[in-house]
Amino acid sequence: MEFKKLDIEDREIFQKYIGKYEFGTYEYSFLTLYIWRKMLNVEIGIVDDALIVKKYEKQKGSYFMQPIGYKKENLRGIVYKLNEIRRKDDSFKSLFRDAELPFLYELMDIYNDKVCLCEDINNFDYIYNSEDLASLGGKKFHKKKNHYNQFVGNYKYEVKDLCEEEVVGDCIDFSQAWYDERQEDDEQLEYELESIRGILPNCKILGLEGLAVYVDGKIVGFTVGEKVNNNMAIVHVEKGDFKYSGVYAFINKTFAERYLSDVKFINRQEDLGVKGLRKAKRSYNPVKLEKKFIVDIR
């Protein structure tokens, strides 16, 4: 069974197998996998006419995501073949990660108590009501609305569409400066910066939605997302200059209001167990946390 490294040309294959995006998390978006393809060593292959995604991380080892586009009658055979690969490869610490509840139920129907699972709590996705983020109405968003109003009241700003050619260049330059200012040896931020350079020039091919914010003609922040179906959008990148008070609240609200008002939910990904990130994500009052699981078959 052969696996190949994920590349931009594989988007059509993904669209074929994924069909209508019915996943609750952001993990199964082609754009997600493409952005993090190098950091996660993303590879793909076909098993019994199902798309299989294989990843490798230093701390987590190798693992498979749940098969994409499989037929239920083929699932036992697919799992058997993936388990055989896992047994011959010492880099595997678990068979599946990023597994969602519907997939777990199907595994349980087949394997009963042979399914060994645990919740991957730091990897749960934060899901928000798009109307909440677009309006910032009510007491629970009072602080966020104040931050937004600070930006609107204090700065002469302009909002531009991400896919404009000049904006793409500005966003890439801003990302580089944002990274350089932190002067951190952060591998994840390095991979993110490299991906930003790759995805923004291919904005239309990849179906990106996004905006950039300028103050007095200078870019001060931008965001990148996508609509995966009529029910959910995903925010992939969000960067702002903290010297401009309220810039993040402005970017968040304006993106939801102008670009994502026709979807019900906005997925803003996980907190990775980082205390500050968890606090920030909770401050926007998620309506739910979408669970993900680590799974083995005994």
C-alpha positions in Angstrom: 0.0 0.0 0.0 1.6 3.3 -1.1 1.2 6.7 0.5 2.2 10.0 -1.1 2.9 13.4 0.4 0.0 15.8 0.2 0.3 18.5 -2.5 -2.0 21.2 -3.8 -2.9 19.0 -6.9 -4.6 16.5 -4.5 -7.4 18.9 -3.8 -9.6 17.4 -6.5 -9.1 13.9 -5.1 -10.1 15.2 -1.7 -13.2 16.9 -3.1 -14.2 13.6 -4.8 -14.0 11.5 -1.6 -15.1 14.1 1.0 -18.2 15.1 -0.9 -20.4 17.3 1.3 -18.3 18.2 4.3 -20.1 16.4 7.1 -17.4 16.5 9.7 -17.8 18.5 12.9 -14.1 19.4 13.3 -11.7 21.4 11.1 -9.3 18.5 10.8 -10.7 17.0 7.6 -10.7 20.1 5.5 -8.2 19.9 2.6 -7.0 23.4 3.5 -6.3 22.4 7.1 -4.2 19.5 5.9 -2.5 21.5 3.3 -1.5 24.3 5.7 0.0 21.8 8.2 1.2 19.2 5.7 4.9 19.6 6.4 4.7 19.9 10.2 2.4 16.9 10.4 4.1 14.9 7.6 0.7 14.5 5.9 0.4 11.6 3.4 -2.5 10.2 1.6 -3.4 6.8 0.0 -6.5 4.9 -1.2 -7.7 1.7 0.6 -10.8 -0.1 -0.6 -12.0 3.0 -2.4 -11.6 5.1 0.8 -9.2 8.1 1.2 -6.7 7.5 4.0 -4.8 10.3 5.6 -1.6 9.4 7.5 0.3 11.8 9.8 3.4 11.8 11.9 4.3 14.0 14.8 7.3 13.7 17.1 5.4 13.4 20.3 2.4 11.5 18.9 4.1 9.2 16.5 2.4 8.0 13.3 -1.4 7.6 13.1 -4.3 7.5 10.7 -7.2 9.9 10.6 -10.6 8.2 10.2 -11.1 7.0 6.6 -12.8 9.4 4.3 -15.6 8.4 1.9 -15.7 4.8 3.0 -18.7 2.5 2.7 -19.7 1.0 6.0 -19.6 -2.6 4.6 -15.9 -2.0 3.8 -14.9 -0.6 7.2 -13.8 -3.8 8.8 -11.5 -4.6 5.9 -10.1 -1.1 5.9 -9.4 -1.2 9.6 -7.7 -4.6 9.3 -5.4 -3.3 6.6 -4.5 -0.2 8.5 -3.9 -2.3 11.6 -1.5 -4.4 9.6 0.4 -1.3 8.5 0.5 -0.2 12.1 1.9 -3.5 13.4 4.8 -3.4 11.0 5.7 0.2 11.8 7.2 1.1 15.3 6.5 4.8 14.8 2.7 4.2 15.5 1.6 4.9 19.0 -2.1 4.7 18.2 -4.2 3.6 15.2 -6.5 6.6 14.8 -6.4 10.2 16.1 -8.7 13.1 15.2 -11.6 10.6 15.2 -15.1 12.0 15.6 -18.1 10.5 17.4 -20.1 9.1 14.4 -17.0 7.1 13.3 -16.6 5.8 16.9 -20.2 4.5 16.9 -19.6 2.6 13.7 -16.4 1.1 15.1 -18.3 0.1 18.2 -21.0 -1.6 16.1 -18.3 -3.8 14.6 -15.8 -4.3 17.4 -17.8 -3.8 20.6 -15.6 -3.7 23.6 -12.4 -4.2 21.5 -12.5 -0.4 20.8 -10.1 1.4 23.1 -10.5 5.1 23.1 -9.8 8.3 25.1 -10.9 11.9 24.6 -8.2 14.2 23.2 -9.3 17.1 25.4 -6.6 19.6 24.3 -7.7 19.0 20.7 -11.4 19.7 21.1 -12.6 22.4 18.6 -14.3 25.6 19.7 -17.6 26.1 17.8 -19.3 29.5 17.9 -22.6 30.8 16.7 -21.8 33.0 13.7 -24.6 35.4 14.6 -23.0 35.9 18.0 -19.6 36.7 16.6 -21.1 39.0 13.9 -23.2 41.1 16.4 -21.3 40.8 19.7 -24.7 41.5 21.3 -25.7 41.1 24.9 -23.9 41.2 28.3 -21.7 38.2 27.6 -20.0 40.0 24.7 -19.9 43.4 26.5 -16.1 43.5 26.8 -15.5 42.3 23.2 -17.9 44.9 21.9 -16.0 47.6 23.8 -12.8 46.4 22.3 -14.4 46.5 18.8 -15.7 50.0 19.5 -12.3 51.2 20.6 -10.8 50.2 17.3 -13.6 51.8 15.3 -13.5 55.0 17.3 -9.7 55.5 17.5 -8.5 54.6 14.0 -9.1 55.6 10.4 -9.4 52.1 8.9 -10.1 50.4 5.6 -11.1 46.8 5.0 -9.9 45.0 1.9 -10.6 41.6 0.4 -7.9 39.0 1.0 -7.7 37.8 -2.6 -6.7 41.2 -4.1 -3.2 40.8 -5.5 -1.7 43.7 -3.5 -3.4 42.5 -0.3 -1.8 39.1 -0.7 1.7 40.6 -0.7 0.9 42.9 2.3 -0.4 39.9 4.3 2.7 37.8 3.6 4.9 40.7 4.6 2.8 41.3 7.7 3.1 37.6 8.7 6.9 37.8 8.3 7.1 40.9 10.5 4.6 39.3 13.1 6.9 36.2 13.3 10.1 38.2 13.5 8.8 40.4 16.3 8.3 37.3 18.5 11.9 36.1 18.0 10.8 32.7 19.2 12.2 29.3 18.1 8.7 28.0 17.5 8.5 25.3 15.0 4.7 25.6 14.6 4.9 29.3 13.8 7.7 28.6 11.2 5.5 26.1 9.5 2.5 28.4 9.6 4.5 31.3 8.1 5.7 29.0 5.2 2.1 27.9 4.6 0.8 31.4 4.5 3.3 32.2 1.8 1.9 29.2 -0.1 -1.8 29.5 0.3 -2.4 33.2 -0.2 -1.2 33.4 -3.8 -3.5 30.4 -4.4 -6.4 32.2 -2.7 -9.1 31.5 -5.4 -7.9 27.9 -6.2 -8.2 27.0 -2.5 -11.5 28.7 -1.9 -10.2 31.1 0.7 -12.3 33.7 2.4 -10.6 36.6 4.2 -9.9 40.2 4.8 -7.1 42.6 5.7 -7.4 45.7 7.8 -5.5 48.9 7.1 -5.0 51.9 9.3 -3.8 55.1 7.5 -2.8 52.9 4.6 -0.8 50.4 6.7 -1.8 46.8 7.2 -2.5 46.0 10.9 -4.1 42.6 10.6 -5.7 40.0 8.5 -7.7 36.7 8.7 -8.1 33.7 6.5 -10.9 31.1 6.6 -13.2 29.0 4.4 -16.8 27.8 4.2 -16.8 24.0 4.2 -20.5 23.7 3.9 -23.7 25.7 4.5 -23.5 24.9 8.2 -19.9 25.7 9.1 -16.9 27.9 8.4 -13.4 27.5 9.7 -11.0 30.3 10.7 -7.5 29.1 9.8 -5.3 32.2 10.4 -5.8 35.4 12.4 -3.1 37.9 13.0 -3.1 41.5 14.3 -0.8 44.2 15.5 -1.4 44.6 19.3 -0.3 48.2 19.1 -3.8 48.9 17.7 -6.3 48.5 20.5 -9.2 46.2 19.7 -7.7 45.0 16.4 -8.5 41.4 17.1 -12.1 42.1 18.1 -12.5 44.1 15.0 -11.1 41.5 12.7 -13.1 38.7 14.3 -16.5 40.6 14.2 -16.0 42.1 10.7 -15.0 38.7 9.2 -18.1 37.0 10.7 -20.4 39.9 9.7 -19.2 40.5 6.1 -18.1 37.0 5.0 -19.6 34.3 7.2 -23.1 35.5 7.9 -24.7 32.8 5.8 -23.3 29.9 7.8 -24.6 28.8 11.2 -21.4 28.0 13.0 -17.8 29.2 13.0 -15.0 26.8 14.0 -12.0 28.5 15.6 -10.0 25.3 16.2 -8.5 23.9 19.4 -6.6 25.5 22.3 -3.8 22.8 22.4 -3.9 23.0 26.2 -2.3 26.4 26.2 -3.7 28.4 29.1 -3.7 31.8 27.5 -5.2 30.4 24.2 -7.9 28.6 26.2 -8.9 31.7 28.0 -9.0 33.7 24.8 -11.2 31.1 23.0 -13.6 30.8 25.9 -14.0 34.6 26.1 -15.9 34.4 22.9 -18.5 32.1 24.4 -18.5 29.0 22.3 -21.8 27.2 21.9 -20.0 23.8 22.1 -16.7 22.0 22.0 -16.5 19.4 19.2 -14.8 16.3 20.6 -12.0 14.3 19.0 -10.7 10.9 20.1 -7.7 8.7 20.1 -8.7 5.2 19.1 -7.1 1.7 19.0 -8.7 -1.7 18.2 -7.5 -4.4 20.7 
